[in-house]
Amino acid sequence: MAKSAREWSQPKPATNYVFGPLIDSPPAHPDTVLTTLLYVEKVIREHGGTYTHVVADMQLYKVALQIKWSDPERWKNLVLRPGGMHMLMSFIGCIGHLMKGSGLEEILSVAYGGSETC
């Protein structure tokens, strides 16, 4: 960031890391997720942000999505996304489903020297 700011000669704000409190409850429990969302939203607003962006693994993402859907107006500034690994797995699964029987599996098997496991 500093190098980029020097190159563009425009000062950029420093990145802030905020460590929240530990919550001694099961991570995927709706109360735990709600407490975390409220805390993150509060910190974002204290730092001048409008939107709260949350990236979580699929289990926590589903719980957070249920919370958001329970009161869409209240959570209109909450942006939820599944983690990168889950998005990639979902994408690869879709491609595999769409391309089944097209010969793609055989081509990849030859290209990467894998054995047929599916």
Secondary structure, DSSP 8 states (H G I E B T S, - for coil): -HHHHHHHT---------------S-TTSHHHHHHHHHHHHHHHHHTT-S-EEEEE-HHHHHHHHHHHHHSTTTTTTEEEEE-HHHHHHHHHHHHHHHHTTTTHHHHHHHHHT-----
